[in-house]
Amino acid sequence: MLADGFGQPYPACMDKPAFSMRMTMASLEAQRAYAPSEKRQFVSSRSGAAGICRMAMVWTGDNRTEWITLRFNHYMGLTMSLSGLYLFGHDIGGFTGLAPSRELFLRWLQHGVFTPRFTIHSWNDDAQATMPWFYEDLIPAVKEIFAFRSRILPYLYDAMYRAHTLHEPILRPLVYDDPSADAESDLFLVGDALLAVCVFDPGVTERMICLPKSEHGWYDERGTWFAVGEETALDCPAQGVPRTLRKGGSVFVEDVPGATTAPLFTVYAQESGAFTREYFFDDGESFAYQRNDCARIAFQVECLPDCVRVRFTNLGKQRIVPEVRLTDRMRRRLELVNGDVV
């Protein structure tokens, strides 16, 4: 098929990028006409080219249910992140082919839980649809992964805000922060402080990894501290949440059942010195944040010989008094200071 070009015909397939961009623009304009001032627009598109990130979240289309696809999608996503396509995802479990095995399904969930678009989507060749309850005996494990996603949503939301305002990738390869790191490593960072350790091959239940560059080491989920550069063996069971580590000298935020306030902030201390971190929260749907009608909370952390002093200050119109916990290999006490009180 030919299309009219600038004076001469050309293959219509060359119009695909422009076609998807214009379709996305039409969707945005329709949403703006429906709610011109109250709501932020949201579009998800399966097709797109450079520039689609200004208007839509994307996903990578008809991936095949195979272990090699899981690994390929991983590197594909990191490449998209470095190219400015921050909001993306893959069809978890694969879209085409036979239904995923139990192990492959869980590993795909453990990886996909970190991507902005976290969706199980399929058109299996055996006429079965992959669903969270596809394997009845795996439902508890799937629920655990979904609960983990809910816990880290405040952190992911802030990472999306930082991508919007600071142009920082949400998912990033190790070389983004350390050019000397192994460019082919399948370890990756989620935001600036969370290291994800996923499994991309069948039968693997333990990974020996070399922890990437971090001036103040890494803490695991249990609060155990690891030095940078040391070879570390991590158990990576297929059932359960994926293995993660938090960077020393950081503040991590999450929703935790039972916390007196939501969300919960955990300070991962360093040996000495100071560091800062700011977090952003809003209603998730309006433009009020443009008037600073949101929560923006800044943390100043001082790691002193006998205590870790955490000063918080509200920078947005919405004020919150955070619940703060301390993870510190030196077992110092936490001193919390309200910077809003003069």
Backbone torsions as a table, in degrees:
resi	resn	phi	psi	omega
1	MET	NA	137.7	-179.6
2	LEU	-111.9	152.8	176.4
3	ALA	-123.6	157.4	177.5
4	ASP	-75.5	124.0	179.6
5	GLY	-105.0	-153.6	178.7
6	PHE	-85.6	75.2	177.9
7	GLY	97.8	-14.2	179.2
8	GLN	-153.0	152.8	-179.3
9	PRO	-67.0	156.2	174.4
10	TYR	-148.5	161.3	-178.2
11	PRO	-59.6	130.3	-177.8
12	ALA	-62.4	-25.1	-179.5
13	CYS	-61.9	-22.2	178.7
14	MET	-69.9	-12.8	179.3
15	ASP	-87.0	-2.4	-175.3
16	LYS	-55.7	-47.5	179.3
17	PRO	-59.2	-43.9	179.9
18	ALA	-66.4	-35.7	-179.8
19	PHE	-62.7	-48.1	-179.2
20	SER	-66.7	-36.4	178.5
21	MET	-64.5	-44.0	-178.4
22	ARG	-69.4	-35.9	176.0
23	MET	-63.0	-41.9	178.9
24	THR	-65.4	-42.8	177.9
25	MET	-61.2	-39.7	178.3
26	ALA	-63.5	-39.3	178.4
27	SER	-64.6	-42.4	178.3
28	LEU	-63.0	-44.5	-179.0
29	GLU	-63.3	-36.5	178.0
30	ALA	-65.7	-40.5	178.4
31	GLN	-66.7	-40.6	178.8
32	ARG	-64.0	-37.2	178.4
33	ALA	-67.2	-34.1	-179.1
34	TYR	-73.6	-42.1	-179.5
35	ALA	-137.5	79.5	-169.8
36	PRO	-64.7	-24.9	-175.0
37	SER	-132.9	-18.2	-170.8
38	GLU	-84.2	-38.3	-169.1
39	LYS	-119.8	145.3	170.1
40	ARG	-75.2	144.9	179.6
41	GLN	-83.7	153.6	176.2
42	PHE	-144.8	127.6	178.5
43	VAL	-131.6	137.8	173.4
44	SER	-119.0	127.5	-174.2
45	SER	-128.5	138.4	176.8
46	ARG	-83.4	-19.7	-178.6
47	SER	-119.7	158.1	178.9
48	GLY	166.3	170.8	178.7
49	ALA	-138.9	-172.0	178.6
50	ALA	-53.9	128.6	-178.3
51	GLY	105.3	-18.1	179.6
52	ILE	-63.7	-23.9	-178.5
53	CYS	-64.1	-19.8	178.0
54	ARG	-72.6	-15.6	-172.0
55	MET	-128.5	-22.1	-170.1
56	ALA	-150.4	152.2	163.6
57	MET	-78.9	147.3	-179.0
58	VAL	-125.4	159.2	166.7
59	TRP	-133.0	164.3	-162.5
60	THR	-92.0	8.8	168.9
61	GLY	86.1	-152.9	-165.7
62	ASP	-81.2	77.7	177.3
63	ASN	-78.8	152.6	-175.9
64	ARG	-97.0	144.4	-177.0
65	THR	-76.2	88.0	178.5
66	GLU	-151.1	153.4	177.9
67	TRP	-59.5	-39.9	-177.8
68	ILE	-63.7	-29.0	178.4
69	THR	-70.1	-38.9	177.2
70	LEU	-56.4	-46.9	179.4
71	ARG	-67.7	-42.3	180.0
72	PHE	-61.5	-45.0	178.7
73	ASN	-61.2	-34.2	178.9
74	HIS	-59.2	-54.2	-178.8
75	TYR	-68.4	-33.7	176.6
76	MET	-59.9	-44.1	-179.7
77	GLY	-65.0	-40.9	178.1
78	LEU	-64.1	-38.0	177.1
79	THR	-64.3	-41.2	176.6
80	MET	-61.4	-41.7	179.6
81	SER	-59.1	-45.5	-179.2
82	LEU	-69.1	-15.8	-179.2
83	SER	-97.4	7.3	178.1
84	GLY	92.0	-1.6	176.5
85	LEU	-89.8	77.7	-171.6
86	TYR	-75.3	-36.1	-175.9
87	LEU	-96.6	102.5	-176.1
88	PHE	-151.9	174.1	173.9
89	GLY	-170.3	175.1	179.1
90	HIS	-125.7	158.6	175.3
91	ASP	-71.2	107.6	-176.2
92	ILE	-67.9	130.5	-176.5
93	GLY	90.4	-7.0	-177.1
94	GLY	86.8	149.3	-178.6
95	PHE	-94.7	-46.0	-177.8
96	THR	-112.7	167.4	-177.8
97	GLY	97.2	-171.9	177.2
98	LEU	-73.3	163.2	178.6
99	ALA	-60.2	147.9	-179.3
100	PRO	-68.8	150.2	172.3
101	SER	-67.7	167.7	178.8
102	ARG	-57.2	-47.4	-176.5
103	GLU	-65.5	-46.1	-179.1
104	LEU	-63.3	-38.9	179.4
105	PHE	-61.1	-46.5	-179.3
106	LEU	-66.9	-41.4	179.7
107	ARG	-64.7	-35.8	178.5
108	TRP	-66.9	-39.8	176.3
109	LEU	-64.1	-42.6	-179.2
110	GLN	-62.5	-31.8	177.0
111	HIS	-81.3	-46.2	-175.8
112	GLY	-66.1	-20.2	-177.8
113	VAL	-62.2	-19.4	-179.5
114	PHE	-92.1	-14.2	-175.9
115	THR	-82.1	147.6	179.7
116	PRO	-55.5	-43.5	176.0
117	ARG	-94.3	109.6	-175.8
118	PHE	-113.8	90.9	-170.3
119	THR	-140.5	131.3	170.3
120	ILE	-88.4	125.1	-172.3
121	HIS	-151.1	128.3	-174.5
122	SER	-154.8	159.5	168.3
123	TRP	-142.1	74.7	-171.5
124	ASN	-67.8	146.2	179.3
125	ASP	-64.4	-22.9	-179.5
126	ASP	-92.3	16.2	175.3
127	ALA	67.7	17.4	175.6
128	GLN	-104.3	144.8	176.0
129	ALA	-101.2	128.2	178.1
130	THR	-73.5	123.4	-179.2
131	MET	-128.9	162.4	177.7
132	PRO	-56.4	-30.9	-179.0
133	TRP	-98.4	20.1	-176.0
134	PHE	-56.7	-42.2	174.4
135	TYR	-110.4	110.4	-173.4
136	GLU	-58.9	-37.4	-178.2
137	ASP	-71.6	-12.7	180.0
138	LEU	-97.2	-1.4	-176.3
139	ILE	-56.0	-45.0	177.7
140	PRO	-58.9	-40.2	179.5
141	ALA	-66.7	-40.2	178.7
142	VAL	-65.0	-42.0	177.8
143	LYS	-59.7	-38.8	-179.8
144	GLU	-63.9	-40.5	178.4
145	ILE	-67.6	-41.0	177.8
146	PHE	-63.0	-39.7	178.5
147	ALA	-64.6	-37.1	176.4
148	PHE	-62.7	-41.5	177.0
149	ARG	-58.4	-45.3	179.3
150	SER	-61.7	-37.7	-179.9
151	ARG	-63.2	-42.0	-174.0
152	ILE	-90.9	2.6	-179.1
153	LEU	-56.6	-42.7	177.8
154	PRO	-59.7	-36.9	178.2
155	TYR	-67.8	-44.0	178.7
156	LEU	-64.7	-39.1	-179.6
157	TYR	-63.3	-43.4	177.3
158	ASP	-64.4	-37.9	177.4
159	ALA	-62.4	-36.2	176.6
160	MET	-66.7	-39.1	177.1
161	TYR	-63.9	-41.3	178.5
162	ARG	-66.9	-33.9	175.0
163	ALA	-64.2	-38.5	-179.0
164	HIS	-70.3	-41.0	-173.3
165	THR	-96.5	-33.7	-175.5
166	LEU	-111.8	-4.5	-179.7
167	HIS	60.3	38.1	175.2
168	GLU	-93.7	128.9	177.1
169	PRO	-59.2	142.9	176.1
170	ILE	-72.7	-49.4	172.7
171	LEU	-104.2	135.8	-174.9
172	ARG	-143.7	138.0	173.9
173	PRO	-69.6	162.9	-177.8
174	LEU	-59.6	-32.8	-176.6
175	VAL	-67.8	-14.2	178.3
176	TYR	-63.2	-41.9	-179.3
177	ASP	-96.3	-20.3	-177.6
178	ASP	-140.3	96.5	-178.1
179	PRO	-58.8	-19.4	179.9
180	SER	-85.4	-5.0	-178.7
181	ALA	-70.8	162.9	178.4
182	ASP	-65.7	115.6	-176.7
183	ALA	-66.3	-20.9	-177.7
184	GLU	-100.8	6.1	178.3
185	SER	-61.7	141.4	176.8
186	ASP	-94.8	5.0	168.4
187	LEU	-72.2	151.8	178.6
188	PHE	-153.9	157.5	178.6
189	LEU	-99.1	141.4	172.0
190	VAL	-109.3	113.6	-171.0
191	GLY	67.1	-152.4	-175.3
192	ASP	-99.6	-4.2	-170.2
193	ALA	-135.3	-6.1	-174.3
194	LEU	-112.5	119.2	177.5
195	LEU	-97.4	124.7	-179.5
196	ALA	-102.2	133.1	178.6
197	VAL	-119.5	102.3	-177.1
198	CYS	-108.9	168.5	-179.8
199	VAL	-117.0	132.5	-175.1
200	PHE	-121.2	7.2	-177.9
201	ASP	-133.8	147.5	-178.4
202	PRO	-69.4	149.1	173.9
203	GLY	79.9	1.2	-178.1
204	VAL	-89.3	125.1	177.9
205	THR	-123.1	-3.2	177.8
206	GLU	-145.8	141.7	178.1
207	ARG	-124.9	134.2	173.0
208	MET	-98.2	113.2	-175.8
209	ILE	-123.3	154.9	172.3
210	CYS	-104.2	115.6	-173.7
211	LEU	-65.5	135.7	-175.7
212	PRO	-73.3	173.4	-176.6
213	LYS	-58.9	129.4	173.7
214	SER	-161.3	124.1	-172.9
215	GLU	-59.7	-25.9	-173.8
216	HIS	-124.5	27.1	173.9
217	GLY	73.5	-166.1	-175.5
218	TRP	-137.1	147.7	174.1
219	TYR	-114.5	138.2	174.5
220	ASP	-89.1	-175.0	-175.1
221	GLU	-62.9	-23.9	-177.9
222	ARG	-93.1	-1.1	-179.2
223	GLY	90.4	6.0	176.5
224	THR	-73.9	134.4	-176.6
225	TRP	-97.1	140.6	178.4
226	PHE	-126.8	139.6	178.2
227	ALA	-79.3	155.0	178.3
228	VAL	-70.2	139.8	173.9
229	GLY	87.2	-12.6	-178.4
230	GLU	-82.4	144.8	177.0
231	GLU	-72.2	126.4	-174.6
232	THR	-128.4	128.9	176.3
233	ALA	-92.8	124.8	180.0
234	LEU	-119.3	128.8	171.7
235	ASP	-68.2	133.1	-178.6
236	CYS	-131.7	70.5	-179.1
237	PRO	-65.4	148.7	179.2
238	ALA	-69.2	-33.2	-179.8
239	GLN	-94.6	124.9	-178.3
240	GLY	121.8	-178.2	-177.7
241	VAL	-76.9	156.1	178.5
242	PRO	-68.5	157.8	178.7
243	ARG	-76.8	136.1	178.9
244	THR	-139.1	156.3	172.9
245	LEU	-132.7	148.2	178.9
246	ARG	-107.6	140.6	-177.3
247	LYS	-72.9	134.2	172.4
248	GLY	-64.6	142.6	-175.5
249	GLY	78.9	42.3	-178.7
250	SER	-145.3	165.4	173.2
251	VAL	-120.7	123.9	-178.6
252	PHE	-111.2	143.1	-179.1
253	VAL	-121.0	143.2	178.6
254	GLU	-159.7	160.1	170.5
255	ASP	-90.6	126.6	-178.6
256	VAL	-126.9	123.6	176.5
257	PRO	-56.9	132.0	178.9
258	GLY	96.4	-12.0	176.6
259	ALA	-66.8	143.8	-177.2
260	THR	-70.5	-29.1	174.0
261	THR	-130.1	157.6	177.0
262	ALA	-120.2	133.1	1.5
263	PRO	-91.5	-178.9	178.7
264	LEU	-104.9	135.1	178.0
265	PHE	-108.8	129.4	176.7
266	THR	-115.1	124.3	177.3
267	VAL	-91.9	122.3	175.2
268	TYR	-100.3	105.1	-167.1
269	ALA	-74.3	157.1	169.6
270	GLN	-110.7	171.4	-173.4
271	GLU	-64.7	-44.0	-179.5
272	SER	-155.8	171.8	178.7
273	GLY	91.7	-166.9	-174.8
274	ALA	-138.1	157.7	174.0
275	PHE	-153.6	164.1	-178.2
276	THR	-129.7	158.0	174.9
277	ARG	-158.5	139.2	177.5
278	GLU	-119.7	141.0	177.7
279	TYR	-123.7	151.7	-175.8
280	PHE	-124.7	136.9	174.1
281	PHE	-143.6	145.9	172.9
282	ASP	-150.4	-166.2	-176.3
283	ASP	-77.4	-8.2	174.9
284	GLY	79.1	4.6	-175.7
285	GLU	-145.6	-18.3	-175.2
286	SER	-108.9	-180.0	176.6
287	PHE	-98.8	15.5	-177.1
288	ALA	-61.4	-28.5	-179.2
289	TYR	-60.7	-26.3	179.3
290	GLN	-68.7	-17.7	175.1
291	ARG	-102.4	14.3	-178.0
292	ASN	65.7	18.1	175.3
293	ASP	-85.1	74.5	-175.0
294	CYS	-160.7	178.9	174.7
295	ALA	-104.8	119.6	172.5
296	ARG	-128.1	112.6	-174.4
297	ILE	-118.4	127.8	-177.5
298	ALA	-106.5	134.9	177.9
299	PHE	-112.5	132.5	170.2
300	GLN	-116.1	118.7	-173.8
301	VAL	-114.5	124.8	174.9
302	GLU	-113.7	124.6	179.1
303	CYS	-100.5	99.1	-175.9
304	LEU	-98.7	169.1	-177.8
305	PRO	-59.0	-36.1	-173.9
306	ASP	-110.8	-7.9	-178.3
307	CYS	-158.5	165.7	171.1
308	VAL	-114.6	111.4	-176.1
309	ARG	-94.1	123.3	-178.2
310	VAL	-117.8	113.9	176.6
311	ARG	-104.3	126.9	177.2
312	PHE	-114.4	144.5	180.0
313	THR	-137.8	130.5	177.3
314	ASN	-85.0	124.6	-179.5
315	LEU	-104.0	-15.4	178.9
316	GLY	-98.9	171.5	-179.9
317	LYS	-69.6	-27.6	177.9
318	GLN	-86.4	122.2	-175.2
319	ARG	-100.3	135.1	174.5
320	ILE	-132.8	146.7	171.8
321	VAL	-105.3	107.4	-170.3
322	PRO	-76.1	151.3	166.2
323	GLU	-90.2	125.1	-174.4
324	VAL	-122.6	133.8	173.5
325	ARG	-120.4	158.1	-177.3
326	LEU	-120.1	131.1	169.2
327	THR	-116.3	116.1	-171.0
328	ASP	-145.4	120.3	179.8
329	ARG	-66.5	-18.8	178.9
330	MET	-91.0	-2.2	174.7
331	ARG	55.7	42.8	175.3
332	ARG	-81.5	164.5	178.0
333	ARG	-82.7	156.5	178.2
334	LEU	-96.4	131.1	174.8
335	GLU	-119.4	113.5	-176.1
336	LEU	-102.4	127.7	-177.1
337	VAL	-120.9	128.8	177.6
338	ASN	-86.8	105.6	-178.5
339	GLY	-73.5	-9.2	178.0
340	ASP	-80.2	-15.4	-178.3
341	VAL	-93.3	120.0	-179.3
342	VAL	-89.0	NA	NA
